[in-house]
Amino acid sequence: MSLPTRLLHRMEAIALRLAVGLFRLIPVDLAASIMGFLWRTIAPFTHRHKRALAHLETAYPELTGTERETIARGMWDNLGRVAAETFFIDRLLKDGKRFEPVADEATRRVLNGETGAIFVSLHTGNWELCVQPAAANGVEIAGVYQALKNPIADEMLRDMRHSLYAGGLHSKGHQTARKLISILRKGGVVAIMGDLRETRGLKVPFFGRPAFANPVPVSLARSCGVPIILGRTVRKSGSTFKIEGRGYQVPVTHDRQADIEKGTADIHAIFEDWIREHPEQWMWIHRKWAKANG
């Protein structure tokens, strides 16, 4: 790494520490409200806003432009709040009144430590907090994330999430895949975001059109013989949330590829239903569909 790059990383890390320190001087609800307002006000002037609107037109052709604009601005408000709340994860976790867990029987078995599983969630509400019920029950979760280019800032953000992922945060890669298999086969729990674009993966129906989907969660669950727990976080008001867990048993037949394709499509069908309930809380800037859609 060159000297200019190292200096840039240090400057970025200093700016991040300063921002975290300043925000933590005020209550989390106020910090989230301020950041939500700023993002809602400024982000519509960026190129990503146009991308979000294009994706909303793909998903909701029946809506007017004004209605799609309202959803997009609500998305920016939510994303701004998520950005601020990341600085307060430790404080949020100490306030159990902020969380309303909703768990089916399969989810309760995992929360009680009776079985390993793969938590698969999507970028809705504050997805960072989707594993809160598991963490509150002492379940050690290993998470998968996209590492930042700045190693100093990356370490800072990993430290902020430590109380959620006692099993460690692992950046994407071949070594991580082997590590996850080992964890699952030992009865552990792994958390993966399931709504990201994966051009080397599959295409599944999503809002009426083929969309890129990551087959890894279903492939891992099938190979390791563990259930998938689909999770979502719904922002109720301010920084309070409903966190829902729903069990999904991956199909296992003689055709492994067909099982993976069906499981991935099933998961995205559930994700679509969830997104339609609260469209302003999903991250529409994902390049989920074909290139022509932004």
Secondary structure by P-SEA (a helix, b strand, c coil): ccaaaaaaaaaaaaaaaaaaaaaacccaaaaaaaaaaaaaccccccaaaaaaaaaaaaacccccaaaaaaaaaaaaaaaaaaaaacccaaaaaaccccbbbbbcaaaaaaaaccbbbbbbbcccccccccaaaaaaabbbbbbbbbbcccaaaaaaaaaaaccccccccccccaaaaaaaaaaaaabbbbbbbcccccccccccccccbbbbbbaaaaaaaaaabbbbbbbbbbbccccbbbbbbbbbbccccccaaaaaaaaaaaaaaaaaaaaaaccccccccccccccccc
